[in-house]
Amino acid sequence: MVYHCWVKRKRKIKTIVPVERIEHSILFIRGQKVILDSSLAGLYGVTTGNLNLAIRRNISRFPSDFMFQITEDESEDLILQFAISKPGRGGRRYLPYVFTEYGVAMLSSVLNSERAVQVNIEIMRTFGRLRRILASHKMLAKKLHDLEEKYDRKFRIIFKAIHDLMNEPDESPKSPIGFRVK
């Protein structure tokens, strides 16, 4: 099946994997955007075992900033958050590996298929798109902070007046309302 995707200059390109599937595969672990080995295997159309076998045969190409194995706690979080099957129940029997953007790029040299090349291109585009989105969020947060500081001084007087109105006035004895008969 071929999917269509719109790139920056409004031109339609054909993809073999929907962009949404790639975006949902990207996780945030140890402060890095990563993809699980099982998710990559699904995208490439191979089994997780075969993917990991190809990686073990070329382990020198995958330093710790390209690929790492997650800890028990991180695995437990994934099980709870994403409903990944528990070990011993037909699921994984070892801790999964995760790949950073660099590791995914290196996979194209390990997996020699046309599908792997096309999927890698789509994953790299998705990582780039996410990077641009995060950068725009940081710029918006900075602009908002600057505006808050600028207008905080101007509105301080208004906030003080509102605060004074909210406080109860001093209760001094007042004369009763109404007619008085002597």
Number of C-alpha atoms within 10 A of each C-alpha: 6 10 12 14 16 10 10 7 6 8 9 12 11 12 16 16 20 17 17 9 12 20 15 10 17 23 16 10 13 9 7 13 17 24 25 21 21 20 18 25 17 13 21 22 13 13 16 19 12 11 20 17 12 14 18 12 10 13 13 8 16 18 11 11 12 18 24 17 16 17 12 12 9 15 17 15 13 14 14 12 9 9 10 14 13 14 12 8 8 8 10 14 10 11 13 18 16 23 25 23 21 15 20 23 17 18 22 18 13 16 15 10 11 11 16 21 17 16 22 21 15 19 25 16 15 18 18 13 14 15 13 12 11 12 12 12 12 12 11 12 12 12 12 12 11 12 11 13 11 11 10 13 10 11 12 11 11 12 12 11 11 11 10 11 10 9 8 7 8 6 6 6 6 6 6 7 6 6 6 6 4 3
